[in-house]
Amino acid sequence: MSGHLEAKSWDYTQNRDHDFCYRWIISNFSFSVEGMGEYITSPVFSSEANDEVVWCLRVYPNGIDEESKGYLSLYMTLLSCKKSPILAKFHFCILNANGGKSNNARSPGVCSLLPYQEYGFKKFIHRGFLLAQTNSLLLDDRLTLICKVRVQKHSLSISGQDTRPAINIPRCTLADDLGELWENSLFTDCCLLVGGQEFRVHKAILGARSPVLKAMFEHEIEESLRNHVEIHDLDSQVFKEMMGFIYTGKAPHLHSHSMATDVLAAADKYGLEDLKVLCEDALYRSLSVENAAQTLILADLHSREELKSQALYFISVHASEVSQTSGWKSMVESHPHLVAEAFLSLASAKSVLWSPPLKQLKWSLRPVQQRPTSVFQQ
């Protein structure tokens, strides 16, 4: 499907690093294609820094394949460039009704793209959840997508400049080096006692990463002066996961729902915002009928709004099963306000599903061209 049938708008923000921002508004989104693999294409665009590099966005409203069916898939496609490959980072999000950015998705690093290769996310957002957000993400049935691109300077062809290959910059090993300090207890200056175990740490690193730990070390209590501090109400395994993140930025064991739950509480207690986001993502990915109510309580307790919205939507879809679980029955007694929010979410979802069908717009159909091969998929 061609992008000329949608309302379109775009703008740029430009700086010396060749960053630019593209905004695409799709009107009457609920009328968009529903078949798996069918897509809508944005107008082509380029940055003011180099108009010889041409891009477009492609949206699959009901997924690109069987794995992503029921989700909206979003891809950025490089259409043409004189010099290739193009090295770039990407940040996708949805502009909500309040002007904020929701459903943020970023490339984990620099991507190398040749013409007609693309980068994106198979499961950018659940289609049913999106259609239910008529007061936030789909106000007036308009979906506003934002794509920020940072093109590495040396990957652009600029007239008159030396085009010899750039110096190969090695991978930064800072996280690995700091992780070795933690794993091997090298050059430590403080001892933390957690769950009966002693852990040697570095006050400077902990203080730099956690405002709570920084305040604790700055406060002249007897324990701090002796560089021997006891941490209460924290399991030693949870503490290890939190320390691993503080030193390396990684938390490899959050695939366990119970671990993600406990680490979220610890991250909230010690002011580790990035770790809270990782926990939020892990809890969303492990949502199930059995843990949905507990996840909703956690999201509300620790003010994780994205996770709360996803948990409410999950409960509205699986209401009959969730309502039979012990977690739901416990929530009815301990958190009645969340039960009320769950009912409102269910009513909102039902209103979307039960609304009388409107006359479909007549789209100009043409054979869907073969999608360019992607080497960067979620």
C-alpha positions in Angstrom: 0.0 0.0 0.0 1.2 3.5 -0.8 1.8 6.1 1.8 -0.1 8.8 -0.2 -3.4 7.8 1.4 -2.4 8.9 4.8 -2.1 12.4 6.3 1.7 13.1 6.5 3.9 15.5 8.4 7.6 15.6 9.1 10.3 17.8 10.5 14.0 17.9 11.2 16.2 18.7 14.1 19.8 19.0 12.9 23.2 19.2 14.5 26.8 18.7 13.7 26.5 14.9 14.4 24.1 14.5 11.5 21.1 13.7 13.7 17.6 14.1 12.3 14.1 13.4 13.4 11.3 12.2 11.1 7.6 12.4 12.2 4.9 10.5 10.3 1.2 11.0 11.1 -1.1 8.2 9.9 -4.8 9.3 10.0 -7.7 6.9 10.2 -5.3 4.2 11.6 -8.1 1.8 12.6 -9.0 1.5 8.9 -5.4 0.5 7.9 -4.7 -2.9 6.4 -5.4 -5.9 8.7 -3.7 -8.8 6.9 -0.4 -10.2 8.1 2.4 -9.0 5.9 0.5 -6.1 4.5 2.1 -2.7 5.0 1.9 1.1 4.7 4.9 3.1 3.4 5.7 6.6 4.4 6.8 9.3 2.0 10.5 9.2 1.2 12.7 11.6 3.1 16.3 12.6 3.7 18.3 14.7 6.1 19.3 18.3 5.5 22.9 17.2 6.1 22.9 14.9 3.1 20.0 14.7 0.7 21.7 11.9 -1.3 20.8 9.4 1.5 17.1 8.6 1.1 14.9 6.7 3.6 11.3 5.7 4.2 9.4 4.1 7.1 7.3 1.0 6.6 4.5 -0.1 9.0 2.9 -3.6 9.1 -0.3 -3.0 11.2 -0.8 -6.7 11.8 2.7 -8.0 11.9 5.3 -9.0 9.3 5.1 -12.8 9.8 3.5 -15.5 12.0 5.8 -14.7 14.9 4.7 -11.1 15.0 1.0 -11.5 14.0 -1.2 -9.3 16.3 1.6 -6.8 16.7 2.5 -3.6 14.8 5.8 -4.1 13.0 7.9 -1.0 12.3 10.9 -0.7 10.0 13.2 2.0 8.7 14.4 1.3 5.1 17.5 2.8 3.4 16.4 3.4 -0.2 19.5 4.9 -1.7 22.9 6.4 -0.9 26.0 7.1 -3.0 28.5 5.8 -0.4 27.7 2.7 1.5 27.3 1.2 4.0 25.5 3.8 6.1 26.3 3.5 9.8 23.5 4.7 12.0 21.6 4.4 15.3 17.8 4.5 15.5 15.2 5.5 18.1 11.5 4.8 17.4 8.6 5.9 19.6 4.9 7.0 19.5 3.9 10.6 20.3 1.0 10.5 22.8 -1.8 13.0 23.3 0.1 14.8 25.9 3.1 15.4 23.7 5.2 12.8 25.5 7.0 9.8 23.9 5.6 6.3 24.5 6.8 2.8 23.5 10.4 3.8 23.1 12.5 1.3 21.1 16.2 1.9 20.4 18.9 0.1 18.4 21.3 -1.4 20.9 24.3 -0.1 18.9 25.4 1.2 15.5 23.8 -0.6 12.5 25.4 -1.0 9.1 22.9 -0.7 6.2 23.2 -1.1 2.5 20.5 0.2 0.1 17.2 -1.7 0.5 18.2 -3.1 3.9 16.2 -2.1 6.9 16.2 -1.9 10.6 13.2 -2.2 12.9 11.1 -4.2 15.4 8.8 -7.1 14.6 6.9 -6.6 17.8 7.0 -2.8 18.2 3.6 -2.6 20.0 0.6 -5.0 20.4 -2.1 -4.0 17.9 -5.0 -4.7 20.3 -3.4 -2.6 23.0 -2.8 0.3 20.5 -6.4 0.3 19.3 -7.6 0.5 22.9 -5.6 3.6 23.6 -8.0 6.0 21.9 -7.4 8.8 24.5 -3.6 8.6 24.4 -1.9 6.9 21.5 -4.7 7.0 19.0 -6.4 10.3 19.7 -8.9 11.1 16.8 -7.7 7.8 15.3 -4.3 9.4 14.4 -1.0 7.5 15.0 2.0 9.7 15.2 5.3 7.8 14.8 8.7 9.5 15.6 12.0 8.1 14.2 15.3 9.7 15.3 18.3 8.8 13.3 22.0 9.4 14.1 24.2 8.8 11.1 27.9 8.5 11.8 29.7 11.3 10.3 32.4 9.3 8.5 29.8 7.2 6.8 28.5 10.2 4.8 30.0 11.2 1.5 31.0 14.9 1.7 32.5 16.5 -1.3 36.2 17.4 -1.0 36.9 15.3 2.0 39.3 12.3 2.2 37.3 9.1 1.5 40.0 6.7 2.8 38.7 4.2 5.4 38.4 5.6 8.9 40.6 4.3 11.7 39.0 1.2 13.2 38.0 2.1 16.8 38.1 -0.9 19.2 35.1 -1.9 21.2 34.9 -0.1 24.6 35.8 -2.5 27.4 34.9 -0.2 30.3 32.0 -2.4 31.5 34.1 -5.5 31.3 37.0 -3.9 33.2 34.7 -2.6 36.0 33.0 -6.0 36.1 36.4 -7.6 36.8 36.9 -5.2 39.7 33.6 -6.5 41.2 34.0 -10.2 40.4 37.5 -10.4 41.7 37.2 -7.9 44.6 40.2 -5.8 43.3 41.2 -2.6 45.1 38.0 -2.5 47.2 37.6 0.0 50.0 34.3 -1.0 51.7 32.5 -4.2 52.9 28.8 -4.6 52.6 27.1 -7.3 54.7 24.0 -8.7 53.0 22.1 -11.8 54.1 25.0 -13.0 56.3 27.5 -12.7 53.4 30.3 -10.1 53.0 30.8 -8.4 49.7 33.8 -6.2 48.9 32.9 -3.1 46.9 34.1 0.3 45.7 32.4 3.3 47.4 33.2 5.6 44.5 31.6 3.4 41.9 28.5 2.7 44.0 28.1 6.3 44.9 28.4 7.4 41.3 25.7 5.0 40.2 23.2 5.2 43.1 22.1 8.4 44.7 20.9 6.4 47.7 24.2 4.7 48.2 26.0 7.9 47.7 24.0 9.6 50.5 24.6 6.6 52.7 28.4 6.8 52.3 28.4 10.6 52.8 26.4 10.3 56.0 28.9 10.0 58.9 27.5 7.1 60.7 29.7 4.7 62.6 29.3 1.9 60.1 30.3 4.1 57.2 33.4 5.4 59.0 34.5 1.8 59.6 33.8 1.0 55.9 31.6 -1.9 57.0 27.9 -1.4 56.2 25.1 -3.8 56.7 22.3 -3.9 54.1 19.0 -5.0 55.5 15.9 -6.5 53.7 17.8 -7.6 50.6 18.4 -11.2 49.4 22.1 -11.9 48.6 21.2 -13.1 45.0 19.2 -10.0 44.3 22.1 -7.9 45.7 24.5 -9.7 43.3 22.3 -9.0 40.3 22.0 -5.3 41.4 25.7 -5.0 41.9 26.4 -6.6 38.5 24.2 -3.9 36.9 25.9 -1.1 38.9 29.4 -2.2 37.6 28.6 -3.4 34.1 25.1 -2.0 33.1 23.9 -5.6 32.6 21.4 -7.8 34.4 21.5 -11.3 32.8 19.1 -13.1 35.2 15.9 -11.0 34.8 14.3 -13.8 32.7 13.2 -15.2 36.0 9.9 -13.5 37.0 10.7 -13.8 40.7 14.2 -12.3 40.2 12.8 -9.5 38.1 10.2 -8.8 40.8 12.8 -8.6 43.6 15.3 -6.7 41.6 12.7 -4.1 40.6 12.0 -3.4 44.3 15.8 -3.1 45.0 16.3 -0.8 42.0 13.5 1.4 43.2 14.9 1.5 46.7 18.4 2.5 45.6 17.4 4.9 42.8 18.6 2.8 39.8 16.3 4.1 37.0 17.8 2.2 34.1 17.7 -1.1 36.0 14.0 -0.4 36.8 13.4 -0.1 33.0 15.1 -3.4 32.4 13.0 -5.1 35.1 9.9 -3.5 33.6 10.7 -5.0 30.2 11.4 -8.4 31.7 8.2 -8.5 33.6 6.2 -7.5 30.5 7.8 -10.3 28.5 6.9 -12.9 31.2 3.3 -11.8 31.7 1.0 -14.8 32.2 -2.5 -15.5 33.5 -1.0 -16.6 36.9 1.2 -13.6 37.5 -0.8 -10.8 35.8 -2.4 -9.5 39.0 0.9 -9.6 40.9 2.6 -7.7 38.0 -0.1 -5.1 38.0 0.4 -4.5 41.8 4.2 -4.3 41.3 3.8 -1.8 38.4 1.5 0.4 40.5 3.7 0.2 43.6 6.8 1.2 41.7 5.2 3.7 39.3 6.0 1.8 36.1 3.3 3.2 33.9 4.2 1.3 30.7 4.2 -2.0 32.5 0.9 -1.1 34.3 -0.8 -0.3 30.9 0.4 -3.6 29.5 -0.7 -5.6 32.6 -4.2 -3.9 32.5 -4.5 -4.8 28.8 -3.4 -8.4 29.4 -6.0 -8.7 32.2 -8.7 -7.3 30.0 -7.9 -9.9 27.2 -7.8 -12.8 29.7 -10.3 -11.5 32.2 -12.1 -14.8 32.8 -8.9 -16.8 33.4 -7.2 -14.1 35.5 -10.2 -13.7 37.7 -9.9 -17.3 38.9 -6.3 -17.0 40.1 -5.3 -16.6 43.7 -3.3 -13.5 42.8 -6.5 -11.8 41.5 -8.5 -12.8 44.6 -5.8 -11.4 46.8 -5.7 -8.2 44.8 -9.4 -7.8 45.3 -8.9 -7.6 49.0 -5.6 -5.7 49.2 -5.7 -3.4 46.2 -9.4 -2.6 45.3 -8.4 0.5 43.4 -6.5 -1.7 40.9 -9.6 -3.9 40.4 -11.5 -0.8 39.5 -8.8 0.2 37.0 -8.9 -3.3 35.5 -12.6 -3.0 35.0 -12.2 0.3 33.3 -9.6 -1.2 31.0 -11.9 -4.1 30.2 -14.7 -1.7 29.4 -12.5 0.3 27.1 -11.3 -2.8 25.3 -14.8 -4.1 24.9 -16.0 -0.8 23.5 -13.4 -1.0 20.8 -14.3 -4.7 20.0 -18.0 -4.2 20.1 -18.3 -0.9 18.2 -20.4 -1.2 15.1 -18.3 -1.7 12.0 -17.7 1.5 10.0 -17.6 1.6 6.2 -14.1 0.7 5.1 -12.1 3.3 3.1 -11.4 2.2 -0.5 -7.7 1.7 -0.8 -5.7 1.6 -4.0 -4.5 -2.0 -4.0 -1.4 -3.2 -5.8 0.6 -6.4 -5.4 2.8 -6.2 -2.3 6.4 -6.2 -3.4 8.9 -8.5 -1.9 10.1 -7.0 1.4 13.8 -6.1 1.2 16.0 -8.6 3.1 16.6 -7.4 6.6 19.7 -8.2 8.5 18.7 -6.3 11.6 15.5 -7.7 13.2 14.4 -7.8 16.8 
